[in-house]
Amino acid sequence: MKDDKKSPEIKIRTKSEPKVSPRIILFNDEWHTFEEVIEQIILATGYRIAKAETMTWEVHTCGRSTIYTGNFYRCLEISSILEDINLSTEVRY
C-alpha cells in the first residue's frame, strides 16, 4: 500500500543579524580648541556649524562622540581628514 501523505513542510524563520554600520568615534583631547575641532568636523563631513558645535560639545563633555555612521570608505575618508590635525579617531563596527 502506497502512503500518499506528504510530510508537513516546516518553515523555519531565522532572525537575521542586524546590520551594523561602521561609525567614526572622535575622542576628546586637551590640545585642540573648540574652534579647531568644529572647523575640522565641518571640513571632513560637510555638516552645518550647529551640528559640528553639538558634536564638539559632546566630545568635550562625554569624552567622545560618534561623528558619522555609514559607508566604510566614507568613514575612512572622514577619519583621515579629522586626523590631519591630529584629532584622535577610531572607526568601529
Stockholm file with secondary structure:
# STOCKHOLM 1.0

chainA/1-93         MKDDKKSPEIKIRTKSEPKVSPRIILFNDEWHTFEEVIEQIILATGYRIAKAETMTWEVHTCGRSTIYTGNFYRCLEISSILEDINLSTEVRY
#=GR chainA/1-93 SS CCCCCCCCCCCCCCCCCCCCCCEEEEECCSSSCHHHHHHHHHHHHCCCHHHHHHHHHHHHHHSEEEEEESCHHHHHHHHHHHHTTTCEEEEEC
#=GC SS_cons        CCCCCCCCCCCCCCCCCCCCCCEEEEECCSSSCHHHHHHHHHHHHCCCHHHHHHHHHHHHHHSEEEEEESCHHHHHHHHHHHHTTTCEEEEEC
//
